[in-house]
Amino acid sequence: MDRPLIIVDGISKKFCRDMRSSMRYGIRDLAGAILGRPPAPALRPKEFWAIDNVSFTLKRGQCLGLIGPNGSGKSTLLKMLNGIITPDLGTIRIRGKVGALIEVGSGFHPLLTGRENIYVNGAILGFSKKEIDRKFDAIVEFAGIGDFIDTPVKHYSSGMYVRLGFAIAAQMEPDVLLIDEVLAVGDIGFKTKCYNAINALSKKTAVIFVSHSMPHIARLCTQLIVLDHGKVIYQGDDVLRGIDRYHDCFDLATGEVTVSGPAHIKRVWFSSPAGEDVDRVAHGSPLTIHLDLSVIPEHRHPIIGISFLNRELKGVAQCVSSFNHFIPENRDGSLRLAAHIPNLPLNPDIYYVSFFVYDEHYGELLAHHFATARLRVTGDFVGLTPIQFQAQWRQT
């Protein structure tokens, strides 16, 4: 069994909210360090723990996902692992070469060309010029910036920075690879290439991966730490359970249903096959969506639409009454409808639900209630896309 490449034992890091106090505390701490006095473990006025008592070990072939809300301490922890800042308490031991992608452009000298920065970064990682020469063409090909390799990187876009930085980190095959959310900058083609490279590297490298993309976390990571306000609120190898705990960190309030013109959606709710009101459903299970709405009588056959949105409030699926060959009859201005989904294909995650009402000719939008309901889809599988559809397979 390989020895751990990363051993983190009870590390904590505190910061100060006030610049003047921070400078004063820094001078005191520096003087204490010169005199051999350890830093005070207690918080001083205006200080807070950015990271509070985090411990873990990571071996070659393991990928640790590090997730949590913005401001939870993920980047601070990565910077301590990379030696950019030091912990106030606890110890960090790392064996082997470390590659890191923590901030766009980190480790690059803006006045040097892409070619020169490859050699500088390779040397920082501990590789000889001969080793870098051997990897150089692969780095340039992976980054896809051959036409700009001899251009100073200060002229690079943020996407080019990320492509070159990741190419160096991946092609040099370090023992430890630290990756922050910087991959969100790249285009979809390069992201796919990066995630495939991470998947391949994680078999022979210890990887720590920070991302807000839960499908990628679920696909790549063998274990997970969830941080909230610097504290570990979940740690273990049940990645899906950790993702569920991550979702619990957010105040997932939905929009209010308000009066809006010729139509008004008064109430929406979900029910199970047993007729019970629910706010969650298992992937692939039946679900019924109920709507209680009013529409002015002159619109006899309104069209009703339901849209599912992901946590970034981007539409991922919808159904429309007219497309389902259903024509409601508005007799007295009041409608109560139910849309039954026999097999919900959405992958496990949190979804918001929007509703809209059109006249029968799509000429007038009568009502649109955005993200007025929330649904949690549960299950043991998290795919790379929001929808997991069924297909009839056969060998030909």
TIVEX-400453 format. One record per residue (C-alpha): residue number from 1; x, y, z. Coordinates in nm, 3 decimals. Layout:
# residues N
+-----+---------+---------+---------+
! pos !       u !       v !       w !
+-----+---------+---------+---------+
! NUM !       X !       Y !       Z !
...
+-----+---------+---------+---------+
This chain:
# residues 396
+-----+---------+---------+---------+
! pos !       u !       v !       w !
+-----+---------+---------+---------+
!   1 !   0.000 !   0.000 !   0.000 !
!   2 !   0.140 !   0.342 !  -0.101 !
!   3 !   0.213 !   0.585 !   0.175 !
!   4 !  -0.007 !   0.897 !   0.175 !
!   5 !   0.120 !   1.178 !  -0.047 !
!   6 !  -0.073 !   1.437 !   0.155 !
!   7 !  -0.112 !   1.436 !   0.534 !
!   8 !  -0.310 !   1.728 !   0.678 !
!   9 !  -0.340 !   1.728 !   1.056 !
!  10 !  -0.568 !   1.975 !   1.233 !
!  11 !  -0.489 !   2.283 !   1.027 !
!  12 !  -0.659 !   2.615 !   1.097 !
!  13 !  -0.619 !   2.959 !   0.944 !
!  14 !  -0.758 !   3.286 !   1.076 !
!  15 !  -0.798 !   3.621 !   0.907 !
!  16 !  -0.896 !   3.966 !   1.027 !
!  17 !  -1.189 !   4.163 !   0.887 !
!  18 !  -1.020 !   4.500 !   0.954 !
!  19 !  -0.706 !   4.601 !   0.760 !
!  20 !  -0.557 !   4.814 !   1.039 !
!  21 !  -0.606 !   4.543 !   1.301 !
!  22 !  -0.470 !   4.285 !   1.056 !
!  23 !  -0.146 !   4.482 !   1.013 !
!  24 !  -0.111 !   4.526 !   1.389 !
!  25 !  -0.168 !   4.155 !   1.455 !
!  26 !   0.075 !   4.067 !   1.176 !
!  27 !   0.355 !   4.270 !   1.333 !
!  28 !   0.290 !   4.107 !   1.670 !
!  29 !   0.286 !   3.759 !   1.518 !
!  30 !   0.607 !   3.827 !   1.325 !
!  31 !   0.779 !   3.947 !   1.642 !
!  32 !   0.651 !   3.639 !   1.826 !
!  33 !   0.785 !   3.411 !   1.553 !
!  34 !   1.130 !   3.576 !   1.576 !
!  35 !   1.125 !   3.522 !   1.952 !
!  36 !   1.012 !   3.162 !   1.911 !
!  37 !   0.662 !   3.211 !   2.051 !
!  38 !   0.384 !   3.010 !   1.881 !
!  39 !   0.083 !   3.206 !   1.748 !
!  40 !  -0.207 !   3.252 !   1.988 !
!  41 !  -0.474 !   2.984 !   1.925 !
!  42 !  -0.760 !   3.209 !   2.035 !
!  43 !  -0.930 !   3.461 !   1.809 !
!  44 !  -0.858 !   3.828 !   1.870 !
!  45 !  -1.112 !   4.105 !   1.808 !
!  46 !  -1.232 !   4.117 !   1.444 !
!  47 !  -1.064 !   3.783 !   1.359 !
!  48 !  -1.242 !   3.474 !   1.225 !
!  49 !  -1.144 !   3.121 !   1.131 !
!  50 !  -1.131 !   3.085 !   0.752 !
!  51 !  -1.032 !   2.718 !   0.804 !
!  52 !  -1.106 !   2.549 !   1.134 !
!  53 !  -0.943 !   2.217 !   1.229 !
!  54 !  -0.929 !   2.029 !   0.898 !
!  55 !  -0.757 !   1.690 !   0.875 !
!  56 !  -0.728 !   1.431 !   0.597 !
!  57 !  -0.485 !   1.203 !   0.414 !
!  58 !  -0.469 !   1.137 !   0.041 !
!  59 !  -0.288 !   0.862 !  -0.146 !
!  60 !  -0.186 !   0.815 !  -0.506 !
!  61 !  -0.489 !   0.718 !  -0.713 !
!  62 !  -0.735 !   0.907 !  -0.495 !
!  63 !  -0.926 !   1.222 !  -0.587 !
!  64 !  -1.059 !   1.442 !  -0.307 !
!  65 !  -1.347 !   1.672 !  -0.393 !
!  66 !  -1.354 !   1.995 !  -0.195 !
!  67 !  -1.693 !   2.167 !  -0.210 !
!  68 !  -1.893 !   2.424 !  -0.019 !
!  69 !  -2.063 !   2.761 !  -0.061 !
!  70 !  -1.866 !   3.066 !  -0.170 !
!  71 !  -1.654 !   3.189 !   0.120 !
!  72 !  -1.644 !   2.850 !   0.291 !
!  73 !  -1.261 !   2.830 !   0.285 !
!  74 !  -1.190 !   2.608 !  -0.016 !
!  75 !  -0.939 !   2.837 !  -0.187 !
!  76 !  -0.773 !   2.919 !   0.146 !
!  77 !  -0.719 !   2.549 !   0.207 !
!  78 !  -0.571 !   2.500 !  -0.141 !
!  79 !  -0.335 !   2.793 !  -0.092 !
!  80 !  -0.209 !   2.640 !   0.233 !
!  81 !  -0.155 !   2.308 !   0.057 !
!  82 !   0.040 !   2.486 !  -0.216 !
!  83 !   0.255 !   2.677 !   0.036 !
!  84 !   0.125 !   3.021 !  -0.061 !
!  85 !   0.006 !   3.085 !   0.295 !
!  86 !   0.089 !   2.899 !   0.614 !
!  87 !  -0.159 !   2.756 !   0.867 !
!  88 !  -0.183 !   2.915 !   1.211 !
!  89 !  -0.238 !   2.575 !   1.369 !
!  90 !  -0.172 !   2.219 !   1.256 !
!  91 !   0.067 !   2.066 !   1.005 !
!  92 !   0.076 !   1.983 !   0.634 !
!  93 !   0.310 !   1.720 !   0.490 !
!  94 !   0.330 !   1.659 !   0.114 !
!  95 !   0.551 !   1.410 !  -0.067 !
!  96 !   0.653 !   1.454 !  -0.431 !
!  97 !   0.603 !   1.723 !  -0.693 !
!  98 !   0.298 !   1.950 !  -0.665 !
!  99 !   0.112 !   2.103 !  -0.959 !
! 100 !  -0.150 !   2.365 !  -0.884 !
! 101 !  -0.418 !   2.559 !  -1.073 !
! 102 !  -0.556 !   2.791 !  -0.808 !
! 103 !  -0.597 !   3.128 !  -0.981 !
! 104 !  -0.603 !   3.228 !  -1.346 !
! 105 !  -0.249 !   3.319 !  -1.443 !
! 106 !  -0.095 !   3.211 !  -1.113 !
! 107 !   0.269 !   3.113 !  -1.156 !
! 108 !   0.307 !   3.298 !  -1.488 !
! 109 !   0.534 !   3.596 !  -1.545 !
! 110 !   0.335 !   3.835 !  -1.766 !
! 111 !   0.639 !   3.963 !  -1.958 !
! 112 !   0.761 !   3.615 !  -2.050 !
! 113 !   0.627 !   3.425 !  -2.349 !
! 114 !   0.422 !   3.108 !  -2.325 !
! 115 !   0.732 !   2.908 !  -2.419 !
! 116 !   0.941 !   3.069 !  -2.145 !
! 117 !   0.668 !   3.024 !  -1.886 !
! 118 !   0.649 !   2.653 !  -1.966 !
! 119 !   1.016 !   2.616 !  -1.875 !
! 120 !   0.984 !   2.836 !  -1.565 !
! 121 !   0.681 !   2.643 !  -1.438 !
! 122 !   0.841 !   2.310 !  -1.519 !
! 123 !   1.151 !   2.410 !  -1.322 !
! 124 !   0.933 !   2.516 !  -1.027 !
! 125 !   0.775 !   2.170 !  -1.036 !
! 126 !   1.124 !   2.023 !  -1.012 !
! 127 !   1.172 !   1.901 !  -1.368 !
! 128 !   1.499 !   1.931 !  -1.559 !
! 129 !   1.526 !   2.111 !  -1.893 !
! 130 !   1.563 !   1.775 !  -2.067 !
! 131 !   1.239 !   1.651 !  -1.910 !
! 132 !   1.058 !   1.970 !  -2.009 !
! 133 !   1.195 !   1.943 !  -2.365 !
! 134 !   1.045 !   1.595 !  -2.386 !
! 135 !   0.703 !   1.719 !  -2.271 !
! 136 !   0.705 !   2.054 !  -2.454 !
! 137 !   0.521 !   1.953 !  -2.774 !
! 138 !   0.253 !   1.767 !  -2.577 !
! 139 !   0.196 !   2.074 !  -2.359 !
! 140 !   0.157 !   2.307 !  -2.656 !
! 141 !  -0.073 !   2.063 !  -2.837 !
! 142 !  -0.293 !   2.015 !  -2.528 !
! 143 !  -0.317 !   2.391 !  -2.467 !
! 144 !  -0.402 !   2.461 !  -2.830 !
! 145 !  -0.211 !   2.791 !  -2.837 !
! 146 !   0.061 !   2.705 !  -3.087 !
! 147 !   0.020 !   3.034 !  -3.277 !
! 148 !   0.075 !   3.231 !  -2.955 !
! 149 !   0.342 !   3.024 !  -2.783 !
! 150 !   0.605 !   3.295 !  -2.840 !
! 151 !   0.373 !   3.581 !  -2.739 !
! 152 !   0.409 !   3.738 !  -2.389 !
! 153 !   0.135 !   3.590 !  -2.171 !
! 154 !   0.020 !   3.939 !  -2.064 !
! 155 !  -0.158 !   3.942 !  -2.401 !
! 156 !  -0.335 !   3.610 !  -2.334 !
! 157 !  -0.705 !   3.590 !  -2.260 !
! 158 !  -0.818 !   3.426 !  -1.936 !
! 159 !  -0.909 !   3.115 !  -2.136 !
! 160 !  -0.560 !   3.094 !  -2.285 !
! 161 !  -0.409 !   3.134 !  -1.936 !
! 162 !  -0.614 !   2.840 !  -1.811 !
! 163 !  -0.537 !   2.622 !  -2.113 !
! 164 !  -0.163 !   2.673 !  -2.077 !
! 165 !  -0.165 !   2.638 !  -1.699 !
! 166 !  -0.363 !   2.316 !  -1.705 !
! 167 !  -0.156 !   2.175 !  -1.991 !
! 168 !   0.163 !   2.228 !  -1.791 !
! 169 !   0.014 !   2.078 !  -1.475 !
! 170 !  -0.136 !   1.778 !  -1.656 !
! 171 !   0.142 !   1.691 !  -1.899 !
! 172 !   0.414 !   1.718 !  -1.635 !
! 173 !   0.226 !   1.452 !  -1.435 !
! 174 !   0.300 !   1.579 !  -1.082 !
! 175 !   0.255 !   1.354 !  -0.779 !
! 176 !  -0.003 !   1.594 !  -0.634 !
! 177 !  -0.241 !   1.807 !  -0.842 !
! 178 !  -0.447 !   2.090 !  -0.690 !
! 179 !  -0.727 !   2.230 !  -0.907 !
! 180 !  -0.955 !   2.519 !  -0.817 !
! 181 !  -1.265 !   2.638 !  -1.006 !
! 182 !  -1.044 !   2.803 !  -1.271 !
! 183 !  -1.158 !   2.542 !  -1.525 !
! 184 !  -1.492 !   2.724 !  -1.536 !
! 185 !  -1.319 !   2.982 !  -1.758 !
! 186 !  -1.248 !   2.748 !  -2.049 !
! 187 !  -1.478 !   2.668 !  -2.340 !
! 188 !  -1.679 !   2.345 !  -2.347 !
! 189 !  -1.432 !   2.163 !  -2.572 !
! 190 !  -1.137 !   2.237 !  -2.347 !
! 191 !  -1.336 !   2.159 !  -2.032 !
! 192 !  -1.411 !   1.813 !  -2.169 !
! 193 !  -1.044 !   1.762 !  -2.248 !
! 194 !  -0.949 !   1.876 !  -1.895 !
! 195 !  -1.195 !   1.649 !  -1.718 !
! 196 !  -1.079 !   1.352 !  -1.924 !
! 197 !  -0.719 !   1.438 !  -1.833 !
! 198 !  -0.809 !   1.467 !  -1.462 !
! 199 !  -0.980 !   1.129 !  -1.481 !
! 200 !  -0.667 !   0.975 !  -1.630 !
! 201 !  -0.429 !   1.154 !  -1.392 !
! 202 !  -0.625 !   1.059 !  -1.083 !
! 203 !  -0.526 !   0.695 !  -1.132 !
! 204 !  -0.160 !   0.775 !  -1.063 !
! 205 !  -0.173 !   1.111 !  -0.887 !
! 206 !  -0.328 !   1.245 !  -0.568 !
! 207 !  -0.580 !   1.505 !  -0.689 !
! 208 !  -0.766 !   1.769 !  -0.491 !
! 209 !  -1.047 !   1.911 !  -0.700 !
! 210 !  -1.257 !   2.218 !  -0.618 !
! 211 !  -1.569 !   2.266 !  -0.829 !
! 212 !  -1.931 !   2.380 !  -0.814 !
! 213 !  -2.022 !   2.122 !  -1.079 !
! 214 !  -2.171 !   1.836 !  -0.880 !
! 215 !  -2.188 !   1.595 !  -1.178 !
! 216 !  -1.813 !   1.630 !  -1.228 !
! 217 !  -1.751 !   1.594 !  -0.854 !
! 218 !  -1.958 !   1.275 !  -0.854 !
! 219 !  -1.778 !   1.137 !  -1.157 !
! 220 !  -1.418 !   1.213 !  -1.060 !
! 221 !  -1.395 !   1.205 !  -0.681 !
! 222 !  -1.335 !   0.904 !  -0.457 !
! 223 !  -1.389 !   1.103 !  -0.138 !
! 224 !  -1.536 !   1.436 !  -0.039 !
! 225 !  -1.500 !   1.718 !   0.211 !
! 226 !  -1.782 !   1.972 !   0.243 !
! 227 !  -1.686 !   2.303 !   0.406 !
! 228 !  -1.916 !   2.569 !   0.544 !
! 229 !  -1.771 !   2.882 !   0.711 !
! 230 !  -1.435 !   2.707 !   0.742 !
! 231 !  -1.572 !   2.400 !   0.923 !
! 232 !  -1.600 !   2.046 !   0.789 !
! 233 !  -1.968 !   1.952 !   0.780 !
! 234 !  -1.917 !   1.628 !   0.586 !
! 235 !  -1.612 !   1.409 !   0.521 !
! 236 !  -1.611 !   1.062 !   0.374 !
! 237 !  -1.618 !   0.841 !   0.067 !
! 238 !  -1.996 !   0.850 !   0.015 !
! 239 !  -1.975 !   1.123 !  -0.247 !
! 240 !  -2.348 !   1.137 !  -0.322 !
! 241 !  -2.429 !   1.179 !   0.047 !
! 242 !  -2.175 !   1.462 !   0.064 !
! 243 !  -2.332 !   1.632 !  -0.238 !
! 244 !  -2.669 !   1.613 !  -0.068 !
! 245 !  -2.515 !   1.773 !   0.241 !
! 246 !  -2.370 !   2.047 !   0.020 !
! 247 !  -2.717 !   2.129 !  -0.112 !
! 248 !  -2.839 !   2.168 !   0.245 !
! 249 !  -2.599 !   2.463 !   0.289 !
! 250 !  -2.812 !   2.692 !   0.077 !
! 251 !  -3.120 !   2.891 !   0.155 !
! 252 !  -3.315 !   2.765 !  -0.141 !
! 253 !  -3.601 !   3.012 !  -0.120 !
! 254 !  -3.821 !   3.031 !  -0.426 !
! 255 !  -3.996 !   3.322 !  -0.589 !
! 256 !  -4.337 !   3.429 !  -0.476 !
! 257 !  -4.652 !   3.355 !  -0.673 !
! 258 !  -4.796 !   3.700 !  -0.741 !
! 259 !  -5.081 !   3.839 !  -0.946 !
! 260 !  -4.968 !   3.901 !  -1.303 !
! 261 !  -5.213 !   4.023 !  -1.561 !
! 262 !  -5.493 !   3.825 !  -1.728 !
! 263 !  -5.390 !   3.500 !  -1.552 !
! 264 !  -5.282 !   3.423 !  -1.199 !
! 265 !  -5.127 !   3.099 !  -1.073 !
! 266 !  -5.259 !   3.087 !  -0.718 !
! 267 !  -5.093 !   2.769 !  -0.596 !
! 268 !  -4.861 !   2.493 !  -0.716 !
! 269 !  -4.768 !   2.169 !  -0.541 !
! 270 !  -4.632 !   1.820 !  -0.609 !
! 271 !  -4.780 !   1.484 !  -0.508 !
! 272 !  -4.674 !   1.120 !  -0.500 !
! 273 !  -4.871 !   0.828 !  -0.651 !
! 274 !  -5.027 !   0.785 !  -0.305 !
! 275 !  -5.165 !   1.139 !  -0.326 !
! 276 !  -4.933 !   1.281 !  -0.057 !
! 277 !  -4.784 !   1.628 !  -0.097 !
! 278 !  -4.407 !   1.599 !  -0.153 !
! 279 !  -4.108 !   1.825 !  -0.209 !
! 280 !  -3.872 !   1.550 !  -0.327 !
! 281 !  -3.893 !   1.251 !  -0.558 !
! 282 !  -3.659 !   0.967 !  -0.654 !
! 283 !  -3.504 !   0.967 !  -1.000 !
! 284 !  -3.726 !   0.769 !  -1.237 !
! 285 !  -4.031 !   0.779 !  -1.009 !
! 286 !  -4.379 !   0.914 !  -1.093 !
! 287 !  -4.462 !   1.273 !  -1.004 !
! 288 !  -4.777 !   1.480 !  -1.037 !
! 289 !  -4.761 !   1.860 !  -1.059 !
! 290 !  -5.077 !   2.043 !  -0.950 !
! 291 !  -5.175 !   2.396 !  -1.050 !
! 292 !  -5.455 !   2.611 !  -0.915 !
! 293 !  -5.496 !   2.916 !  -1.141 !
! 294 !  -5.739 !   3.177 !  -1.260 !
! 295 !  -5.765 !   3.302 !  -1.618 !
! 296 !  -6.007 !   3.569 !  -1.739 !
! 297 !  -6.300 !   3.395 !  -1.913 !
! 298 !  -6.234 !   3.540 !  -2.260 !
! 299 !  -5.935 !   3.305 !  -2.287 !
! 300 !  -6.128 !   2.980 !  -2.327 !
! 301 !  -5.839 !   2.743 !  -2.402 !
! 302 !  -5.515 !   2.871 !  -2.242 !
! 303 !  -5.185 !   2.695 !  -2.295 !
! 304 !  -4.999 !   2.596 !  -1.977 !
! 305 !  -4.623 !   2.539 !  -1.962 !
! 306 !  -4.396 !   2.399 !  -1.693 !
! 307 !  -4.018 !   2.453 !  -1.698 !
! 308 !  -3.753 !   2.287 !  -1.482 !
! 309 !  -3.446 !   2.498 !  -1.400 !
! 310 !  -3.114 !   2.390 !  -1.251 !
! 311 !  -2.955 !   2.557 !  -0.947 !
! 312 !  -2.805 !   2.822 !  -1.178 !
! 313 !  -3.163 !   2.897 !  -1.291 !
! 314 !  -3.098 !   2.773 !  -1.645 !
! 315 !  -3.375 !   2.580 !  -1.815 !
! 316 !  -3.310 !   2.206 !  -1.853 !
! 317 !  -3.653 !   2.061 !  -1.940 !
! 318 !  -4.012 !   2.162 !  -2.001 !
! 319 !  -4.356 !   2.034 !  -2.090 !
! 320 !  -4.638 !   2.227 !  -2.257 !
! 321 !  -5.005 !   2.133 !  -2.249 !
! 322 !  -5.060 !   2.185 !  -2.622 !
! 323 !  -4.759 !   1.969 !  -2.712 !
! 324 !  -4.910 !   1.697 !  -2.493 !
! 325 !  -5.239 !   1.729 !  -2.687 !
! 326 !  -5.425 !   1.860 !  -2.383 !
! 327 !  -5.671 !   2.152 !  -2.422 !
! 328 !  -5.805 !   2.289 !  -2.093 !
! 329 !  -6.158 !   2.428 !  -2.087 !
! 330 !  -6.183 !   2.763 !  -1.907 !
! 331 !  -6.554 !   2.792 !  -1.823 !
! 332 !  -6.568 !   3.030 !  -1.527 !
! 333 !  -6.218 !   3.177 !  -1.496 !
! 334 !  -6.093 !   2.916 !  -1.251 !
! 335 !  -5.882 !   2.612 !  -1.343 !
! 336 !  -5.734 !   2.329 !  -1.141 !
! 337 !  -5.497 !   2.112 !  -1.345 !
! 338 !  -5.267 !   1.818 !  -1.283 !
! 339 !  -4.973 !   1.718 !  -1.501 !
! 340 !  -4.861 !   1.362 !  -1.435 !
! 341 !  -4.506 !   1.255 !  -1.520 !
! 342 !  -4.491 !   0.873 !  -1.511 !
! 343 !  -4.112 !   0.850 !  -1.501 !
! 344 !  -3.922 !   1.166 !  -1.400 !
! 345 !  -3.592 !   1.156 !  -1.597 !
! 346 !  -3.410 !   1.430 !  -1.406 !
! 347 !  -3.083 !   1.330 !  -1.242 !
! 348 !  -3.044 !   1.379 !  -0.865 !
! 349 !  -3.009 !   1.749 !  -0.782 !
! 350 !  -3.211 !   2.052 !  -0.677 !
! 351 !  -3.446 !   2.195 !  -0.939 !
! 352 !  -3.666 !   2.504 !  -0.953 !
! 353 !  -3.994 !   2.502 !  -1.141 !
! 354 !  -4.141 !   2.789 !  -1.342 !
! 355 !  -4.491 !   2.816 !  -1.487 !
! 356 !  -4.631 !   3.017 !  -1.775 !
! 357 !  -4.973 !   3.069 !  -1.930 !
! 358 !  -5.032 !   3.172 !  -2.294 !
! 359 !  -5.347 !   3.236 !  -2.486 !
! 360 !  -5.453 !   2.959 !  -2.723 !
! 361 !  -5.264 !   3.112 !  -3.018 !
! 362 !  -4.934 !   3.184 !  -2.834 !
! 363 !  -5.000 !   3.547 !  -2.913 !
! 364 !  -5.015 !   3.679 !  -2.558 !
! 365 !  -4.828 !   3.578 !  -2.245 !
! 366 !  -5.095 !   3.583 !  -1.974 !
! 367 !  -4.874 !   3.491 !  -1.677 !
! 368 !  -4.518 !   3.384 !  -1.602 !
! 369 !  -4.416 !   3.280 !  -1.251 !
! 370 !  -4.039 !   3.225 !  -1.241 !
! 371 !  -3.887 !   2.965 !  -1.004 !
! 372 !  -4.193 !   2.959 !  -0.782 !
! 373 !  -4.150 !   2.598 !  -0.665 !
! 374 !  -3.854 !   2.381 !  -0.569 !
! 375 !  -3.808 !   2.007 !  -0.612 !
! 376 !  -3.528 !   1.783 !  -0.489 !
! 377 !  -3.462 !   1.475 !  -0.703 !
! 378 !  -3.287 !   1.199 !  -0.510 !
! 379 !  -3.111 !   0.880 !  -0.614 !
! 380 !  -2.782 !   0.693 !  -0.628 !
! 381 !  -2.662 !   0.822 !  -0.964 !
! 382 !  -2.547 !   1.167 !  -1.067 !
! 383 !  -2.493 !   1.199 !  -1.440 !
! 384 !  -2.299 !   1.457 !  -1.637 !
! 385 !  -2.621 !   1.610 !  -1.769 !
! 386 !  -2.949 !   1.705 !  -1.596 !
! 387 !  -3.156 !   1.445 !  -1.781 !
! 388 !  -3.103 !   1.068 !  -1.796 !
! 389 !  -3.337 !   0.936 !  -2.065 !
! 390 !  -3.432 !   0.578 !  -2.136 !
! 391 !  -3.353 !   0.413 !  -2.467 !
! 392 !  -3.436 !   0.076 !  -2.618 !
! 393 !  -3.104 !  -0.088 !  -2.698 !
! 394 !  -3.032 !  -0.368 !  -2.939 !
! 395 !  -2.721 !  -0.517 !  -3.097 !
! 396 !  -2.709 !  -0.490 !  -3.475 !
+-----+---------+---------+---------+
